Amino acid sequence: MESLKQLYRIGVGPSSSHTMGPKFAAEDFLAKYPHASRFRVALYESLAATGKGHLTDSAIFSVLGEERTELLWQAEISMPEHPNSVLFEAFDKEGEILGKQVYFSVGGGAIHTRESLQSSEKHIYPKTNLTSIMNECAHQGSSYFEYVLEHEGTEILDYLQTIWDTMVKSIKRGLSTQGVLPGSIKLRRQAWSYFQRTKTASSKLQHTGILTAYALAVSEENAGGGTVVTAPTCGACGIVPATLMFMKDSYELDDSDIVSALATAGLFGNIIKHNASISGAEVGCQGEVGSACAMAAAAACQLLGGSVRQIEYAAEMGLEHHLGLTCDPVDGLVQIPCIERNAYATTRALTCAEMAILSDGSHHISFDDVTEVMMQTGKDLCGSYRETSTGGLAKLVSLRLHNKQ
Ligand code: SF4
């Protein structure tokens, strides 16, 4: 299992797998062929199916240059390793090929070549399932945060502080920005008005309003191409920051408390990433919003004083109750259902944490069980529900949208 630095990444939206990943791949390829005169880039399967709405073309052009890059959209071609695959080719001025490379954008902004997919070089955690980590922590009387520190070293603290600072900035920017998001839907940003309305609302409504306004703020920033943190992806980037900010406000917590909760959330996200998938193209939205909900639930439960068993229970519920959630972004944009879904999952994350803290921590289904089932469910999902924008809301609403024009 890799470092949390590979899970939490800072970058621009709207999509970690379709925007950040291809941009990182283009940067890597350009570094290999800096003197190439021309490039050809073929996007396959999900990258081609939703790449336009997810701004994959702009991300690649921003690195290689639009004038010297030919882009091919080949949704009908797939590679066995991953549905988000892309072939880069470099040519000299005579048109002779200098080299080529296939990359896989595996979710959360991470990219792999065929070789690095097999390599275990970057793996720093010896244990890769939550039950064994939980048992070790329980045996030693330590916390998940201390387990992370033991394997990452104390330098992870500065990294997580930077991650938290970036999350706070994205909430603030999102709360103070109004207007219509880019793209065909003409969706109006809601975070500012939600937040304003909480000021005169009853205390119960205020809680829901503030929590959801924070999540909307970050997800709207993402949809607008703003800077966000993959937690664990761009599409699901509102849930962890909103939950942490709400907990910080509600319980007057310090940044050090939040950093330790981010470490725990990251550990749970890392287990899902390693043993299953956080890629909507591979397993549907259960892998994105479901994973983020589990991470946020774990973090919130820790901040409520939960034991390792209660924290595991909170995360398990967060993922279990998103099993089967499909990915069907309307018109390939990370807006509907994504933005509202982040807000709703944030309320669920908090509920999971509160239920777990009220329990004695005992439960029948483990976090590892539900992670395994999530992966299997993702494999069983028909392709139109795995970030291809060809099923569900994407099919119905995109058709309506284009028939009107
Ligand atoms: S539906 Fe979920 S997985 Fe699909 S793009 Fe939106 S947030 Fe990502």
Residues whose N, C-alpha, C, O or C-beta is under 5 A from the ligand:
A	BS01	SF4	G235 A236 G280 G284 C285 E288 T326 C327 D328 P329 C338
